Structures are given as structure tokens and as C-alpha cells.
Amino acid sequence: MNSSEGMPLPVAGPRRRPGMWRLMLCWRIACPSLKVALVVGTVLNVLNNGEQIWLEHSVDLWRVAMNFVVPYCVASYSAARNEARRARGD
């Protein structure tokens, strides 16, 4: 209490931790996740679409893109979850 005014002092609320999306997109998590996605996505595209590429047939660009997006999401989510747990003290 502030004794001069008889009013309680404001108490700061709990400090908000950044959300998972914010953590997943922060540079120190996104940069390594992009590297993982580049390597894993390339391997997946060679395995899944190699024959079509070598024979110069058309490939589904959606599937090609998803071979990069999915590894990025997995790597960045895993790193963000670990960061959030570390910040909580688990």
C-alpha cells in the first residue's frame, strides 16, 4: 500500500511469454528450420518426384512446395516448443 494515499500500488501482471507462432517465426528458430527444410525437402523431392524430373514430365508444384513446408513446420515447432519449455523452467 502507498501509505501517503491509502491506495494499493498497481501490481504488474504476469509477464506474457511469446506465443508459439511468434517463436516459430523468430529469426534464431526460423533460420535453422529453413536450413533443415531445404535439405529434407530436397531429399523428399528427389525421392518422390525424381523420376518425373529426370524424364522431364510435369510435377505437381503443390506437392513440391509441401515437401519443403512440412519439414520447416516440424523443425520450427519443435524448436519453439523447446524454447517455451525452457522459458517456463520445465
FENVENKA-V781852 format. One record per residue. N is the residue number from 1. RES is the residue in one small letter. PHI is phi in degrees with one decimal (* if undefined). NEAR is the number of other ideal C-beta (glycine too) atoms within 8 Angstrom. D_FIRST is the distance of its C-alpha to the first C-alpha in whole Angstrom. Layout:
n: [N	N]
res: [RES	RES]
phi: [PHI	PHI]
near: [NEAR	NEAR]
d_first: [D_FIRST	D_FIRST]
This chain:
n: [1	2	3	4	5	6	7	8	9	10	11	12	13	14	15	16	17	18	19	20	21	22	23	24	25	26	27	28	29	30	31	32	33	34	35	36	37	38	39	40	41	42	43	44	45	46	47	48	49	50	51	52	53	54	55	56	57	58	59	60	61	62	63	64	65	66	67	68	69	70	71	72	73	74	75	76	77	78	79	80	81	82	83	84	85	86	87	88	89	90]
res: [m	n	s	s	e	g	m	p	l	p	v	a	g	p	r	r	r	p	g	m	w	r	l	m	l	c	w	r	i	a	c	p	s	l	k	v	a	l	v	v	g	t	v	l	n	v	l	n	n	g	e	q	i	w	l	e	h	s	v	d	l	w	r	v	a	m	n	f	v	v	p	y	c	v	a	s	y	s	a	a	r	n	e	a	r	r	a	r	g	d]
phi: [*	-84.6	-66.9	-74.1	-112.8	72.2	-109.8	-70.0	-75.1	-65.0	-104.6	-68.7	-70.5	-63.8	-67.4	-77.5	-83.0	-64.3	-72.0	-61.4	-60.9	-63.5	-64.9	-63.2	-99.2	-70.0	-60.2	-71.0	-100.5	-66.0	-63.1	-64.3	-66.2	-65.1	-64.7	-61.3	-62.3	-64.8	-69.2	-65.5	-62.1	-65.1	-61.5	-61.9	-67.5	-65.3	-67.4	-84.0	-123.9	-57.3	-63.5	-63.5	-68.4	-64.9	-86.8	59.2	-87.3	-73.3	-121.6	-77.6	-63.0	-62.1	-67.6	-61.9	-64.2	-66.1	-66.6	-98.7	-68.3	-62.7	-62.2	-63.4	-62.3	-65.3	-66.4	-71.3	-65.1	-61.9	-67.0	-67.0	-63.9	-64.4	-64.4	-64.9	-65.4	-65.2	-67.8	-76.3	93.7	-74.5]
near: [6	8	5	4	5	6	6	6	6	4	5	4	4	3	5	4	7	6	6	9	6	8	13	14	8	9	5	6	14	11	8	10	13	9	8	11	13	9	8	9	13	8	8	10	13	9	7	8	11	9	7	9	11	6	6	4	7	4	9	6	6	6	10	11	8	8	12	12	10	8	13	13	9	8	12	13	10	8	13	12	9	8	10	11	8	8	7	7	4	4]
d_first: [0	4	6	9	8	6	6	4	6	9	11	14	17	19	22	25	28	31	33	37	39	37	37	41	42	40	43	42	43	45	48	49	49	51	53	53	54	57	59	58	59	62	64	63	65	68	68	67	69	71	75	74	73	76	78	77	76	73	70	67	64	61	62	62	59	58	59	56	54	53	53	50	48	49	48	45	44	44	43	40	39	39	37	34	35	34	31	30	31	34]
